[in-house]
Amino acid sequence: MTPNTLYYGDNLPILRTYFPSASVDLIYLDPPFNSNRSYNVLFKDESGRDSEAQITAFEDSWHWGRSTEELYSELLREAPERVARVLAALVESLGRTNQICAYLVMMTARLIELHRVLKASGSLYLHCDDSASHYLKLILDSIFGPENYRNHLNWKRAIAHNDPRRFGRIQDHILFYSRTDQPYWNGHDIATAKTEEQLAAAYPSQDERGRYRADNLTGAGTSEGESGRRWRGYDVTARGRHWSAPKTGKYAEYIERHFIPGYRAIPGVHERLEALDAAGLIHHPKRGKWPGLKRYAAADTGNSPQDLLLEPSGFTNYNKQRGEHLGFQTQKPRALVEKFIRASCPPDGFVLDPFCGCGTAIDAAHALGRRWAGIDITHLSVALMKYRLRDRYQLLPGRDYAVIGEPTSLPGARQLAAEDRYQFQWWALSLVGAKPLGAPSGSRRGKRGADRGIDGVIHFLGDGGAAERALIQVKSGGVNSGDIRDLRGTLERENAALAAFITLEAPSQPMQTEALAAGFYETEAWGRFPRLQILTIEALLAGATLEMPREHGTFRRAPRAERARADQGELRLG
């Protein structure tokens, strides 16, 4: 397994092939919900086999087919007994014809593998909605063990939602599990600062150092050792208690850092009490009351994170306001995922997102200096992640991170085209950084619609900042000069600046002549470019690029990291 890698393909075989056991610190997954939304569709994998796991971007509709039955049988034979029993009970009670069962079979197989790859200190955050959360919790309990269930987090993703004949659904659910009962946890890092009013109430006293409160210096129960002896005339045993001057924890670190160098190395409790008193850190009240440790407001780490995550304006508006929204319908705010990473992944840790979509978890992991890997089943998502990493961090595939599963040779490209023209088109468009439009002609997955022969588009700035377009057409079969004439007609009809014809086959001389006849697109700032360009897949794999002005983009561009961090908001925890 290579850190910082994007994988294209079905995450089940990828997990089994590339990820060794106990290798991942944190898993965040936001799999497609079984909610009949109109943004996911099932399709064949590159081998031509039906795969219920594979999702493009149009319809989330699960069904029980042959591959589901085969996977279910495999789980009943090979999964841990407790997992097999729970899954069988769900399938038998709900019925094989129920789409949720196909979804649960798919998820169970992958959750078993995700449990395997987690380190002993690792954690998993599963993002889902209320149509499947209760079933998924049963599956997770059977795999991770109920004792390793940590939280059911509720994320308020919108202010209001109008749903017919029921209460508006404005929250998502995140199921938080750990691999063992000793997970890495740094809740202090995601605590929310107290308000001035809260600090004043919590720290009512004040001295020259600031606000403080008198905290307890004793613990319950008596002791026959040093901690049970009198100190400064205070008989702690008579009160049924013992001295407990802090030696570990955040406040002991604060004392050592700000007031008493080497404090935590002081061995005896009476010695620590004397050191604290000498440093003015013990509050001595009036006669008849007990001394207390001065706990200063300056050391307050804030309100501990709670299981209600409040997002003030709806995730779409939230992302748009901060320049995050990339046009991906199920995109989550980076601040949400960053909380999970900061709390549950050590600074040198490794983050995995097996359903990474537009790459929010990958973005968040990179921003926080963690190593990462993302898996997705569509070339559209892999392309979008590559654009996002380029725009935010100036990272390039092959140089700054690996991409596994995409064609790297002409035979590989031919194989992809033969197996799935839709996936081939998305991948080919990603080679020039173009945004896909519609489905390939003749595709059973969708009509070409209003694109009228255009497979992709690149928006760019011309002279004076004018908005311009480059139209892209992809061909995986035979080509001739008539294709170029048709694209030239589309170029003129659409009043676009440029057009590119991407082809698996080498262009003929008449095709080259027809392209040259389209003339040039001329600019004062960037020079001139052939208005209609022919690019072969072989040339693109060798490093060829579309000749065009440099200021261009595809999807909404992710802001550069420096600017994004400055204006990034925080999610409130209720």
PyMOL commands that set and color helices and strands:
alter all, ss='L'
color gray80, all
select helices_A, chain A and resi 11-18+66-78+81-94+99-117+133-144+146-148+187-190+196-202+226-228+237-239+250-258+263-265+269-278+297-299+315-321+334-344+360-367+379-393+410-419+421-432+449-451+463-465+481-493+509-516+537-541+561-567
alter helices_A, ss='H'
color red, helices_A
select strands_A, chain A and resi 5-8+24-29+42-44+50-55+118-128+149-156+171-178+205-207+210-215+218-220+241-243+282-283+292-296+308-310+350-353+371-376+402-404+435-436+456-461+467-475+498-503+520-523+527-530+532-536+552-553+572-573
alter strands_A, ss='S'
color yellow, strands_A
deselect
rebuild
show_as cartoon
